[in-house]
Amino acid sequence: MKITAAEPHYLITFGMIGLFLAIMIAVLYATNNKAPPFLITPSAADRMGRGISP
């Protein structure tokens, strides 16, 4: 297989797209681990005895 001048550009392009997607997945994974397991709404906070400051 002969390597043409265009192939390195494809490698760089797809490499950058892959790197971007990998960074996005890492950010989403990291923020998902830090999120609380459920959303505490003001009405639920009142039932649990917790006050939410305005």
mmCIF entry with sequence, helices, sheets and N, C-alpha, C, O atoms, coordinates in Angstrom:
data_MODEL
# 
_entry.id   MODEL 
# 
_entity.id                         1 
_entity.type                       polymer 
_entity.pdbx_number_of_molecules   1 
# 
_entity_poly.entity_id                      1 
_entity_poly.type                           'polypeptide(L)' 
_entity_poly.nstd_linkage                   no 
_entity_poly.nstd_monomer                   no 
_entity_poly.pdbx_seq_one_letter_code       MKITAAEPHYLITFGMIGLFLAIMIAVLYATNNKAPPFLITPSAADRMGRGISP 
_entity_poly.pdbx_seq_one_letter_code_can   MKITAAEPHYLITFGMIGLFLAIMIAVLYATNNKAPPFLITPSAADRMGRGISP 
_entity_poly.pdbx_strand_id                 A 
# 
loop_
_entity_poly_seq.entity_id 
_entity_poly_seq.num 
_entity_poly_seq.mon_id 
_entity_poly_seq.hetero 
1 1  MET n 
1 2  LYS n 
1 3  ILE n 
1 4  THR n 
1 5  ALA n 
1 6  ALA n 
1 7  GLU n 
1 8  PRO n 
1 9  HIS n 
1 10 TYR n 
1 11 LEU n 
1 12 ILE n 
1 13 THR n 
1 14 PHE n 
1 15 GLY n 
1 16 MET n 
1 17 ILE n 
1 18 GLY n 
1 19 LEU n 
1 20 PHE n 
1 21 LEU n 
1 22 ALA n 
1 23 ILE n 
1 24 MET n 
1 25 ILE n 
1 26 ALA n 
1 27 VAL n 
1 28 LEU n 
1 29 TYR n 
1 30 ALA n 
1 31 THR n 
1 32 ASN n 
1 33 ASN n 
1 34 LYS n 
1 35 ALA n 
1 36 PRO n 
1 37 PRO n 
1 38 PHE n 
1 39 LEU n 
1 40 ILE n 
1 41 THR n 
1 42 PRO n 
1 43 SER n 
1 44 ALA n 
1 45 ALA n 
1 46 ASP n 
1 47 ARG n 
1 48 MET n 
1 49 GLY n 
1 50 ARG n 
1 51 GLY n 
1 52 ILE n 
1 53 SER n 
1 54 PRO n 
# 
_struct_asym.id          A 
_struct_asym.entity_id   1 
# 
loop_
_struct_conf.conf_type_id 
_struct_conf.id 
_struct_conf.pdbx_PDB_helix_id 
_struct_conf.beg_label_comp_id 
_struct_conf.beg_label_asym_id 
_struct_conf.beg_label_seq_id 
_struct_conf.pdbx_beg_PDB_ins_code 
_struct_conf.end_label_comp_id 
_struct_conf.end_label_asym_id 
_struct_conf.end_label_seq_id 
_struct_conf.pdbx_end_PDB_ins_code 
_struct_conf.beg_auth_comp_id 
_struct_conf.beg_auth_asym_id 
_struct_conf.beg_auth_seq_id 
_struct_conf.end_auth_comp_id 
_struct_conf.end_auth_asym_id 
_struct_conf.end_auth_seq_id 
_struct_conf.pdbx_PDB_helix_class 
_struct_conf.details 
_struct_conf.pdbx_PDB_helix_length 
HELX_P HELX_P1 AA1 GLU A 7  ? LYS A 34 ? GLU A 7  LYS A 34 1 ? 28 
HELX_P HELX_P2 AA2 PRO A 42 ? MET A 48 ? PRO A 42 MET A 48 1 ? 7  
# 
_struct_conf_type.id          HELX_P 
_struct_conf_type.criteria    ? 
_struct_conf_type.reference   ? 
# 
loop_
_atom_site.group_PDB 
_atom_site.id 
_atom_site.type_symbol 
_atom_site.label_atom_id 
_atom_site.label_alt_id 
_atom_site.label_comp_id 
_atom_site.label_asym_id 
_atom_site.label_entity_id 
_atom_site.label_seq_id 
_atom_site.pdbx_PDB_ins_code 
_atom_site.Cartn_x 
_atom_site.Cartn_y 
_atom_site.Cartn_z 
_atom_site.occupancy 
_atom_site.B_iso_or_equiv 
_atom_site.pdbx_formal_charge 
_atom_site.auth_seq_id 
_atom_site.auth_comp_id 
_atom_site.auth_asym_id 
_atom_site.auth_atom_id 
_atom_site.pdbx_PDB_model_num 
ATOM 1   N N  . MET A 1 1  ? 0.845   -1.184 0.000  1.00 0.00 ? 1  MET A N  1 
ATOM 2   C CA . MET A 1 1  ? 0.000   0.000  0.000  1.00 0.00 ? 1  MET A CA 1 
ATOM 3   C C  . MET A 1 1  ? 0.886   1.241  0.000  1.00 0.00 ? 1  MET A C  1 
ATOM 4   O O  . MET A 1 1  ? 1.755   1.394  0.857  1.00 0.00 ? 1  MET A O  1 
ATOM 5   N N  . LYS A 1 2  ? 0.663   2.098  -0.942 1.00 0.00 ? 2  LYS A N  1 
ATOM 6   C CA . LYS A 1 2  ? 1.447   3.317  -1.046 1.00 0.00 ? 2  LYS A CA 1 
ATOM 7   C C  . LYS A 1 2  ? 0.810   4.413  -0.202 1.00 0.00 ? 2  LYS A C  1 
ATOM 8   O O  . LYS A 1 2  ? -0.399  4.635  -0.282 1.00 0.00 ? 2  LYS A O  1 
ATOM 9   N N  . ILE A 1 3  ? 1.613   5.099  0.604  1.00 0.00 ? 3  ILE A N  1 
ATOM 10  C CA . ILE A 1 3  ? 1.114   6.186  1.436  1.00 0.00 ? 3  ILE A CA 1 
ATOM 11  C C  . ILE A 1 3  ? 1.132   7.468  0.617  1.00 0.00 ? 3  ILE A C  1 
ATOM 12  O O  . ILE A 1 3  ? 2.175   7.896  0.122  1.00 0.00 ? 3  ILE A O  1 
ATOM 13  N N  . THR A 1 4  ? -0.024  8.059  0.487  1.00 0.00 ? 4  THR A N  1 
ATOM 14  C CA . THR A 1 4  ? -0.108  9.318  -0.247 1.00 0.00 ? 4  THR A CA 1 
ATOM 15  C C  . THR A 1 4  ? 0.000   10.483 0.724  1.00 0.00 ? 4  THR A C  1 
ATOM 16  O O  . THR A 1 4  ? 0.009   10.298 1.941  1.00 0.00 ? 4  THR A O  1 
ATOM 17  N N  . ALA A 1 5  ? 0.082   11.681 0.167  1.00 0.00 ? 5  ALA A N  1 
ATOM 18  C CA . ALA A 1 5  ? 0.246   12.873 1.010  1.00 0.00 ? 5  ALA A CA 1 
ATOM 19  C C  . ALA A 1 5  ? -1.004  13.171 1.822  1.00 0.00 ? 5  ALA A C  1 
ATOM 20  O O  . ALA A 1 5  ? -0.920  13.846 2.849  1.00 0.00 ? 5  ALA A O  1 
ATOM 21  N N  . ALA A 1 6  ? -2.176  12.680 1.382  1.00 0.00 ? 6  ALA A N  1 
ATOM 22  C CA . ALA A 1 6  ? -3.417  13.011 2.075  1.00 0.00 ? 6  ALA A CA 1 
ATOM 23  C C  . ALA A 1 6  ? -3.625  12.158 3.325  1.00 0.00 ? 6  ALA A C  1 
ATOM 24  O O  . ALA A 1 6  ? -4.331  12.579 4.242  1.00 0.00 ? 6  ALA A O  1 
ATOM 25  N N  . GLU A 1 7  ? -3.033  10.984 3.379  1.00 0.00 ? 7  GLU A N  1 
ATOM 26  C CA . GLU A 1 7  ? -3.304  10.084 4.504  1.00 0.00 ? 7  GLU A CA 1 
ATOM 27  C C  . GLU A 1 7  ? -2.854  10.628 5.859  1.00 0.00 ? 7  GLU A C  1 
ATOM 28  O O  . GLU A 1 7  ? -3.589  10.453 6.831  1.00 0.00 ? 7  GLU A O  1 
ATOM 29  N N  . PRO A 1 8  ? -1.717  11.264 5.983  1.00 0.00 ? 8  PRO A N  1 
ATOM 30  C CA . PRO A 1 8  ? -1.369  11.827 7.301  1.00 0.00 ? 8  PRO A CA 1 
ATOM 31  C C  . PRO A 1 8  ? -2.381  12.865 7.780  1.00 0.00 ? 8  PRO A C  1 
ATOM 32  O O  . PRO A 1 8  ? -2.605  13.004 8.983  1.00 0.00 ? 8  PRO A O  1 
ATOM 33  N N  . HIS A 1 9  ? -2.990  13.591 6.851  1.00 0.00 ? 9  HIS A N  1 
ATOM 34  C CA . HIS A 1 9  ? -4.000  14.575 7.245  1.00 0.00 ? 9  HIS A CA 1 
ATOM 35  C C  . HIS A 1 9  ? -5.227  13.870 7.832  1.00 0.00 ? 9  HIS A C  1 
ATOM 36  O O  . HIS A 1 9  ? -5.829  14.353 8.791  1.00 0.00 ? 9  HIS A O  1 
ATOM 37  N N  . TYR A 1 10 ? -5.587  12.731 7.252  1.00 0.00 ? 10 TYR A N  1 
ATOM 38  C CA . TYR A 1 10 ? -6.706  11.972 7.804  1.00 0.00 ? 10 TYR A CA 1 
ATOM 39  C C  . TYR A 1 10 ? -6.370  11.445 9.198  1.00 0.00 ? 10 TYR A C  1 
ATOM 40  O O  . TYR A 1 10 ? -7.215  11.453 10.093 1.00 0.00 ? 10 TYR A O  1 
ATOM 41  N N  . LEU A 1 11 ? -5.158  10.997 9.371  1.00 0.00 ? 11 LEU A N  1 
ATOM 42  C CA . LEU A 1 11 ? -4.752  10.502 10.692 1.00 0.00 ? 11 LEU A CA 1 
ATOM 43  C C  . LEU A 1 11 ? -4.794  11.615 11.725 1.00 0.00 ? 11 LEU A C  1 
ATOM 44  O O  . LEU A 1 11 ? -5.247  11.403 12.851 1.00 0.00 ? 11 LEU A O  1 
ATOM 45  N N  . ILE A 1 12 ? -4.329  12.790 11.353 1.00 0.00 ? 12 ILE A N  1 
ATOM 46  C CA . ILE A 1 12 ? -4.366  13.923 12.279 1.00 0.00 ? 12 ILE A CA 1 
ATOM 47  C C  . ILE A 1 12 ? -5.806  14.320 12.568 1.00 0.00 ? 12 ILE A C  1 
ATOM 48  O O  . ILE A 1 12 ? -6.163  14.578 13.717 1.00 0.00 ? 12 ILE A O  1 
ATOM 49  N N  . THR A 1 13 ? -6.642  14.370 11.519 1.00 0.00 ? 13 THR A N  1 
ATOM 50  C CA . THR A 1 13 ? -8.034  14.770 11.704 1.00 0.00 ? 13 THR A CA 1 
ATOM 51  C C  . THR A 1 13 ? -8.779  13.796 12.602 1.00 0.00 ? 13 THR A C  1 
ATOM 52  O O  . THR A 1 13 ? -9.414  14.205 13.574 1.00 0.00 ? 13 THR A O  1 
ATOM 53  N N  . PHE A 1 14 ? -8.705  12.509 12.280 1.00 0.00 ? 14 PHE A N  1 
ATOM 54  C CA . PHE A 1 14 ? -9.415  11.520 13.095 1.00 0.00 ? 14 PHE A CA 1 
ATOM 55  C C  . PHE A 1 14 ? -8.793  11.383 14.481 1.00 0.00 ? 14 PHE A C  1 
ATOM 56  O O  . PHE A 1 14 ? -9.486  11.066 15.447 1.00 0.00 ? 14 PHE A O  1 
ATOM 57  N N  . GLY A 1 15 ? -7.508  11.619 14.577 1.00 0.00 ? 15 GLY A N  1 
ATOM 58  C CA . GLY A 1 15 ? -6.859  11.601 15.887 1.00 0.00 ? 15 GLY A CA 1 
ATOM 59  C C  . GLY A 1 15 ? -7.357  12.722 16.778 1.00 0.00 ? 15 GLY A C  1 
ATOM 60  O O  . GLY A 1 15 ? -7.603  12.518 17.967 1.00 0.00 ? 15 GLY A O  1 
ATOM 61  N N  . MET A 1 16 ? -7.505  13.908 16.200 1.00 0.00 ? 16 MET A N  1 
ATOM 62  C CA . MET A 1 16 ? -8.013  15.041 16.975 1.00 0.00 ? 16 MET A CA 1 
ATOM 63  C C  . MET A 1 16 ? -9.477  14.841 17.367 1.00 0.00 ? 16 MET A C  1 
ATOM 64  O O  . MET A 1 16 ? -9.880  15.187 18.478 1.00 0.00 ? 16 MET A O  1 
ATOM 65  N N  . ILE A 1 17 ? -10.271 14.281 16.450 1.00 0.00 ? 17 ILE A N  1 
ATOM 66  C CA . ILE A 1 17 ? -11.671 13.987 16.780 1.00 0.00 ? 17 ILE A CA 1 
ATOM 67  C C  . ILE A 1 17 ? -11.733 12.950 17.893 1.00 0.00 ? 17 ILE A C  1 
ATOM 68  O O  . ILE A 1 17 ? -12.524 13.088 18.826 1.00 0.00 ? 17 ILE A O  1 
ATOM 69  N N  . GLY A 1 18 ? -10.910 11.920 17.803 1.00 0.00 ? 18 GLY A N  1 
ATOM 70  C CA . GLY A 1 18 ? -10.872 10.895 18.845 1.00 0.00 ? 18 GLY A CA 1 
ATOM 71  C C  . GLY A 1 18 ? -10.417 11.453 20.186 1.00 0.00 ? 18 GLY A C  1 
ATOM 72  O O  . GLY A 1 18 ? -10.957 11.092 21.232 1.00 0.00 ? 18 GLY A O  1 
ATOM 73  N N  . LEU A 1 19 ? -9.426  12.329 20.152 1.00 0.00 ? 19 LEU A N  1 
ATOM 74  C CA . LEU A 1 19 ? -8.947  12.955 21.388 1.00 0.00 ? 19 LEU A CA 1 
ATOM 75  C C  . LEU A 1 19 ? -10.032 13.824 22.009 1.00 0.00 ? 19 LEU A C  1 
ATOM 76  O O  . LEU A 1 19 ? -10.225 13.800 23.225 1.00 0.00 ? 19 LEU A O  1 
ATOM 77  N N  . PHE A 1 20 ? -10.744 14.593 21.183 1.00 0.00 ? 20 PHE A N  1 
ATOM 78  C CA . PHE A 1 20 ? -11.834 15.426 21.676 1.00 0.00 ? 20 PHE A CA 1 
ATOM 79  C C  . PHE A 1 20 ? -12.916 14.569 22.329 1.00 0.00 ? 20 PHE A C  1 
ATOM 80  O O  . PHE A 1 20 ? -13.390 14.886 23.419 1.00 0.00 ? 20 PHE A O  1 
ATOM 81  N N  . LEU A 1 21 ? -13.302 13.487 21.662 1.00 0.00 ? 21 LEU A N  1 
ATOM 82  C CA . LEU A 1 21 ? -14.339 12.617 22.232 1.00 0.00 ? 21 LEU A CA 1 
ATOM 83  C C  . LEU A 1 21 ? -13.868 11.964 23.524 1.00 0.00 ? 21 LEU A C  1 
ATOM 84  O O  . LEU A 1 21 ? -14.647 11.819 24.467 1.00 0.00 ? 21 LEU A O  1 
ATOM 85  N N  . ALA A 1 22 ? -12.604 11.572 23.573 1.00 0.00 ? 22 ALA A N  1 
ATOM 86  C CA . ALA A 1 22 ? -12.074 10.962 24.800 1.00 0.00 ? 22 ALA A CA 1 
ATOM 87  C C  . ALA A 1 22 ? -12.082 11.961 25.953 1.00 0.00 ? 22 ALA A C  1 
ATOM 88  O O  . ALA A 1 22 ? -12.406 11.600 27.085 1.00 0.00 ? 22 ALA A O  1 
ATOM 89  N N  . ILE A 1 23 ? -11.727 13.217 25.670 1.00 0.00 ? 23 ILE A N  1 
ATOM 90  C CA . ILE A 1 23 ? -11.750 14.247 26.721 1.00 0.00 ? 23 ILE A CA 1 
ATOM 91  C C  . ILE A 1 23 ? -13.182 14.494 27.176 1.00 0.00 ? 23 ILE A C  1 
ATOM 92  O O  . ILE A 1 23 ? -13.435 14.629 28.374 1.00 0.00 ? 23 ILE A O  1 
ATOM 93  N N  . MET A 1 24 ? -14.122 14.555 26.233 1.00 0.00 ? 24 MET A N  1 
ATOM 94  C CA . MET A 1 24 ? -15.525 14.784 26.606 1.00 0.00 ? 24 MET A CA 1 
ATOM 95  C C  . MET A 1 24 ? -16.059 13.634 27.462 1.00 0.00 ? 24 MET A C  1 
ATOM 96  O O  . MET A 1 24 ? -16.771 13.872 28.438 1.00 0.00 ? 24 MET A O  1 
ATOM 97  N N  . ILE A 1 25 ? -15.728 12.408 27.111 1.00 0.00 ? 25 ILE A N  1 
ATOM 98  C CA . ILE A 1 25 ? -16.178 11.263 27.904 1.00 0.00 ? 25 ILE A CA 1 
ATOM 99  C C  . ILE A 1 25 ? -15.560 11.314 29.295 1.00 0.00 ? 25 ILE A C  1 
ATOM 100 O O  . ILE A 1 25 ? -16.235 11.013 30.279 1.00 0.00 ? 25 ILE A O  1 
ATOM 101 N N  . ALA A 1 26 ? -14.291 11.690 29.393 1.00 0.00 ? 26 ALA A N  1 
ATOM 102 C CA . ALA A 1 26 ? -13.636 11.780 30.692 1.00 0.00 ? 26 ALA A CA 1 
ATOM 103 C C  . ALA A 1 26 ? -14.272 12.867 31.557 1.00 0.00 ? 26 ALA A C  1 
ATOM 104 O O  . ALA A 1 26 ? -14.465 12.668 32.757 1.00 0.00 ? 26 ALA A O  1 
ATOM 105 N N  . VAL A 1 27 ? -14.600 14.012 30.961 1.00 0.00 ? 27 VAL A N  1 
ATOM 106 C CA . VAL A 1 27 ? -15.235 15.100 31.715 1.00 0.00 ? 27 VAL A CA 1 
ATOM 107 C C  . VAL A 1 27 ? -16.622 14.673 32.181 1.00 0.00 ? 27 VAL A C  1 
ATOM 108 O O  . VAL A 1 27 ? -16.983 14.893 33.337 1.00 0.00 ? 27 VAL A O  1 
ATOM 109 N N  . LEU A 1 28 ? -17.395 14.068 31.293 1.00 0.00 ? 28 LEU A N  1 
ATOM 110 C CA . LEU A 1 28 ? -18.738 13.628 31.679 1.00 0.00 ? 28 LEU A CA 1 
ATOM 111 C C  . LEU A 1 28 ? -18.676 12.549 32.759 1.00 0.00 ? 28 LEU A C  1 
ATOM 112 O O  . LEU A 1 28 ? -19.496 12.548 33.677 1.00 0.00 ? 28 LEU A O  1 
ATOM 113 N N  . TYR A 1 29 ? -17.728 11.646 32.659 1.00 0.00 ? 29 TYR A N  1 
ATOM 114 C CA . TYR A 1 29 ? -17.588 10.600 33.672 1.00 0.00 ? 29 TYR A CA 1 
ATOM 115 C C  . TYR A 1 29 ? -17.205 11.203 35.023 1.00 0.00 ? 29 TYR A C  1 
ATOM 116 O O  . TYR A 1 29 ? -17.737 10.803 36.058 1.00 0.00 ? 29 TYR A O  1 
ATOM 117 N N  . ALA A 1 30 ? -16.289 12.158 35.009 1.00 0.00 ? 30 ALA A N  1 
ATOM 118 C CA . ALA A 1 30 ? -15.836 12.773 36.260 1.00 0.00 ? 30 ALA A CA 1 
ATOM 119 C C  . ALA A 1 30 ? -16.957 13.579 36.905 1.00 0.00 ? 30 ALA A C  1 
ATOM 120 O O  . ALA A 1 30 ? -17.130 13.517 38.122 1.00 0.00 ? 30 ALA A O  1 
ATOM 121 N N  . THR A 1 31 ? -17.718 14.327 36.125 1.00 0.00 ? 31 THR A N  1 
ATOM 122 C CA . THR A 1 31 ? -18.793 15.123 36.706 1.00 0.00 ? 31 THR A CA 1 
ATOM 123 C C  . THR A 1 31 ? -19.952 14.239 37.149 1.00 0.00 ? 31 THR A C  1 
ATOM 124 O O  . THR A 1 31 ? -20.655 14.585 38.099 1.00 0.00 ? 31 THR A O  1 
ATOM 125 N N  . ASN A 1 32 ? -20.165 13.122 36.493 1.00 0.00 ? 32 ASN A N  1 
ATOM 126 C CA . ASN A 1 32 ? -21.236 12.214 36.893 1.00 0.00 ? 32 ASN A CA 1 
ATOM 127 C C  . ASN A 1 32 ? -20.914 11.567 38.239 1.00 0.00 ? 32 ASN A C  1 
ATOM 128 O O  . ASN A 1 32 ? -21.824 11.322 39.032 1.00 0.00 ? 32 ASN A O  1 
ATOM 129 N N  . ASN A 1 33 ? -19.651 11.289 38.510 1.00 0.00 ? 33 ASN A N  1 
ATOM 130 C CA . ASN A 1 33 ? -19.275 10.684 39.787 1.00 0.00 ? 33 ASN A CA 1 
ATOM 131 C C  . ASN A 1 33 ? -19.420 11.672 40.942 1.00 0.00 ? 33 ASN A C  1 
ATOM 132 O O  . ASN A 1 33 ? -19.614 11.255 42.084 1.00 0.00 ? 33 ASN A O  1 
ATOM 133 N N  . LYS A 1 34 ? -19.329 12.964 40.666 1.00 0.00 ? 34 LYS A N  1 
ATOM 134 C CA . LYS A 1 34 ? -19.430 13.965 41.725 1.00 0.00 ? 34 LYS A CA 1 
ATOM 135 C C  . LYS A 1 34 ? -20.864 14.396 41.987 1.00 0.00 ? 34 LYS A C  1 
ATOM 136 O O  . LYS A 1 34 ? -21.132 15.052 42.993 1.00 0.00 ? 34 LYS A O  1 
ATOM 137 N N  . ALA A 1 35 ? -21.792 14.041 41.104 1.00 0.00 ? 35 ALA A N  1 
ATOM 138 C CA . ALA A 1 35 ? -23.177 14.464 41.242 1.00 0.00 ? 35 ALA A CA 1 
ATOM 139 C C  . ALA A 1 35 ? -23.843 13.707 42.393 1.00 0.00 ? 35 ALA A C  1 
ATOM 140 O O  . ALA A 1 35 ? -23.518 12.546 42.642 1.00 0.00 ? 35 ALA A O  1 
ATOM 141 N N  . PRO A 1 36 ? -24.772 14.358 43.092 1.00 0.00 ? 36 PRO A N  1 
ATOM 142 C CA . PRO A 1 36 ? -25.500 13.643 44.145 1.00 0.00 ? 36 PRO A CA 1 
ATOM 143 C C  . PRO A 1 36 ? -26.372 12.549 43.523 1.00 0.00 ? 36 PRO A C  1 
ATOM 144 O O  . PRO A 1 36 ? -26.766 12.652 42.361 1.00 0.00 ? 36 PRO A O  1 
ATOM 145 N N  . PRO A 1 37 ? -26.671 11.510 44.292 1.00 0.00 ? 37 PRO A N  1 
ATOM 146 C CA . PRO A 1 37 ? -27.423 10.400 43.715 1.00 0.00 ? 37 PRO A CA 1 
ATOM 147 C C  . PRO A 1 37 ? -28.854 10.763 43.322 1.00 0.00 ? 37 PRO A C  1 
ATOM 148 O O  . PRO A 1 37 ? -29.434 10.110 42.455 1.00 0.00 ? 37 PRO A O  1 
ATOM 149 N N  . PHE A 1 38 ? -29.424 11.778 43.934 1.00 0.00 ? 38 PHE A N  1 
ATOM 150 C CA . PHE A 1 38 ? -30.763 12.204 43.554 1.00 0.00 ? 38 PHE A CA 1 
ATOM 151 C C  . PHE A 1 38 ? -30.892 13.696 43.816 1.00 0.00 ? 38 PHE A C  1 
ATOM 152 O O  . PHE A 1 38 ? -30.129 14.272 44.591 1.00 0.00 ? 38 PHE A O  1 
ATOM 153 N N  . LEU A 1 39 ? -31.854 14.305 43.169 1.00 0.00 ? 39 LEU A N  1 
ATOM 154 C CA . LEU A 1 39 ? -32.072 15.741 43.306 1.00 0.00 ? 39 LEU A CA 1 
ATOM 155 C C  . LEU A 1 39 ? -32.952 16.012 44.522 1.00 0.00 ? 39 LEU A C  1 
ATOM 156 O O  . LEU A 1 39 ? -34.032 15.438 44.664 1.00 0.00 ? 39 LEU A O  1 
ATOM 157 N N  . ILE A 1 40 ? -32.478 16.891 45.391 1.00 0.00 ? 40 ILE A N  1 
ATOM 158 C CA . ILE A 1 40 ? -33.271 17.267 46.566 1.00 0.00 ? 40 ILE A CA 1 
ATOM 159 C C  . ILE A 1 40 ? -34.047 18.530 46.222 1.00 0.00 ? 40 ILE A C  1 
ATOM 160 O O  . ILE A 1 40 ? -33.467 19.609 46.099 1.00 0.00 ? 40 ILE A O  1 
ATOM 161 N N  . THR A 1 41 ? -35.330 18.396 46.070 1.00 0.00 ? 41 THR A N  1 
ATOM 162 C CA . THR A 1 41 ? -36.184 19.546 45.774 1.00 0.00 ? 41 THR A CA 1 
ATOM 163 C C  . THR A 1 41 ? -36.560 20.243 47.084 1.00 0.00 ? 41 THR A C  1 
ATOM 164 O O  . THR A 1 41 ? -36.435 19.645 48.152 1.00 0.00 ? 41 THR A O  1 
ATOM 165 N N  . PRO A 1 42 ? -37.012 21.478 47.022 1.00 0.00 ? 42 PRO A N  1 
ATOM 166 C CA . PRO A 1 42 ? -37.392 22.168 48.266 1.00 0.00 ? 42 PRO A CA 1 
ATOM 167 C C  . PRO A 1 42 ? -38.475 21.428 49.044 1.00 0.00 ? 42 PRO A C  1 
ATOM 168 O O  . PRO A 1 42 ? -38.420 21.394 50.274 1.00 0.00 ? 42 PRO A O  1 
ATOM 169 N N  . SER A 1 43 ? -39.459 20.834 48.367 1.00 0.00 ? 43 SER A N  1 
ATOM 170 C CA . SER A 1 43 ? -40.509 20.119 49.099 1.00 0.00 ? 43 SER A CA 1 
ATOM 171 C C  . SER A 1 43 ? -39.959 18.856 49.753 1.00 0.00 ? 43 SER A C  1 
ATOM 172 O O  . SER A 1 43 ? -40.365 18.492 50.857 1.00 0.00 ? 43 SER A O  1 
ATOM 173 N N  . ALA A 1 44 ? -39.031 18.190 49.063 1.00 0.00 ? 44 ALA A N  1 
ATOM 174 C CA . ALA A 1 44 ? -38.415 17.006 49.665 1.00 0.00 ? 44 ALA A CA 1 
ATOM 175 C C  . ALA A 1 44 ? -37.528 17.407 50.839 1.00 0.00 ? 44 ALA A C  1 
ATOM 176 O O  . ALA A 1 44 ? -37.437 16.679 51.827 1.00 0.00 ? 44 ALA A O  1 
ATOM 177 N N  . ALA A 1 45 ? -36.879 18.556 50.732 1.00 0.00 ? 45 ALA A N  1 
ATOM 178 C CA . ALA A 1 45 ? -36.034 19.031 51.825 1.00 0.00 ? 45 ALA A CA 1 
ATOM 179 C C  . ALA A 1 45 ? -36.877 19.356 53.049 1.00 0.00 ? 45 ALA A C  1 
ATOM 180 O O  . ALA A 1 45 ? -36.453 19.106 54.177 1.00 0.00 ? 45 ALA A O  1 
ATOM 181 N N  . ASP A 1 46 ? -38.063 19.910 52.839 1.00 0.00 ? 46 ASP A N  1 
ATOM 182 C CA . ASP A 1 46 ? -38.950 20.196 53.967 1.00 0.00 ? 46 ASP A CA 1 
ATOM 183 C C  . ASP A 1 46 ? -39.380 18.899 54.650 1.00 0.00 ? 46 ASP A C  1 
ATOM 184 O O  . ASP A 1 46 ? -39.441 18.834 55.878 1.00 0.00 ? 46 ASP A O  1 
ATOM 185 N N  . ARG A 1 47 ? -39.672 17.886 53.874 1.00 0.00 ? 47 ARG A N  1 
ATOM 186 C CA . ARG A 1 47 ? -40.088 16.611 54.466 1.00 0.00 ? 47 ARG A CA 1 
ATOM 187 C C  . ARG A 1 47 ? -38.951 15.938 55.223 1.00 0.00 ? 47 ARG A C  1 
ATOM 188 O O  . ARG A 1 47 ? -39.184 15.209 56.188 1.00 0.00 ? 47 ARG A O  1 
ATOM 189 N N  . MET A 1 48 ? -37.697 16.188 54.775 1.00 0.00 ? 48 MET A N  1 
ATOM 190 C CA . MET A 1 48 ? -36.549 15.575 55.456 1.00 0.00 ? 48 MET A CA 1 
ATOM 191 C C  . MET A 1 48 ? -36.050 16.430 56.602 1.00 0.00 ? 48 MET A C  1 
ATOM 192 O O  . MET A 1 48 ? -35.131 16.029 57.317 1.00 0.00 ? 48 MET A O  1 
ATOM 193 N N  . GLY A 1 49 ? -36.644 17.613 56.790 1.00 0.00 ? 49 GLY A N  1 
ATOM 194 C CA . GLY A 1 49 ? -36.226 18.486 57.884 1.00 0.00 ? 49 GLY A CA 1 
ATOM 195 C C  . GLY A 1 49 ? -35.044 19.358 57.535 1.00 0.00 ? 49 GLY A C  1 
ATOM 196 O O  . GLY A 1 49 ? -34.417 19.928 58.428 1.00 0.00 ? 49 GLY A O  1 
ATOM 197 N N  . ARG A 1 50 ? -34.722 19.478 56.261 1.00 0.00 ? 50 ARG A N  1 
ATOM 198 C CA . ARG A 1 50 ? -33.616 20.327 55.847 1.00 0.00 ? 50 ARG A CA 1 
ATOM 199 C C  . ARG A 1 50 ? -34.175 21.592 55.218 1.00 0.00 ? 50 ARG A C  1 
ATOM 200 O O  . ARG A 1 50 ? -35.068 21.527 54.373 1.00 0.00 ? 50 ARG A O  1 
ATOM 201 N N  . GLY A 1 51 ? -33.667 22.708 55.614 1.00 0.00 ? 51 GLY A N  1 
ATOM 202 C CA . GLY A 1 51 ? -34.091 23.962 54.993 1.00 0.00 ? 51 GLY A CA 1 
ATOM 203 C C  . GLY A 1 51 ? -33.131 24.352 53.887 1.00 0.00 ? 51 GLY A C  1 
ATOM 204 O O  . GLY A 1 51 ? -31.918 24.190 54.018 1.00 0.00 ? 51 GLY A O  1 
ATOM 205 N N  . ILE A 1 52 ? -33.676 24.862 52.804 1.00 0.00 ? 52 ILE A N  1 
ATOM 206 C CA . ILE A 1 52 ? -32.833 25.323 51.699 1.00 0.00 ? 52 ILE A CA 1 
ATOM 207 C C  . ILE A 1 52 ? -32.838 26.837 51.701 1.00 0.00 ? 52 ILE A C  1 
ATOM 208 O O  . ILE A 1 52 ? -33.892 27.468 51.627 1.00 0.00 ? 52 ILE A O  1 
ATOM 209 N N  . SER A 1 53 ? -31.652 27.412 51.786 1.00 0.00 ? 53 SER A N  1 
ATOM 210 C CA . SER A 1 53 ? -31.534 28.874 51.827 1.00 0.00 ? 53 SER A CA 1 
ATOM 211 C C  . SER A 1 53 ? -31.843 29.444 50.454 1.00 0.00 ? 53 SER A C  1 
ATOM 212 O O  . SER A 1 53 ? -31.481 28.852 49.438 1.00 0.00 ? 53 SER A O  1 
ATOM 213 N N  . PRO A 1 54 ? -32.508 30.586 50.416 1.00 0.00 ? 54 PRO A N  1 
ATOM 214 C CA . PRO A 1 54 ? -32.797 31.200 49.110 1.00 0.00 ? 54 PRO A CA 1 
ATOM 215 C C  . PRO A 1 54 ? -31.560 31.777 48.465 1.00 0.00 ? 54 PRO A C  1 
ATOM 216 O O  . PRO A 1 54 ? -31.635 32.326 47.366 1.00 0.00 ? 54 PRO A O  1 
# 
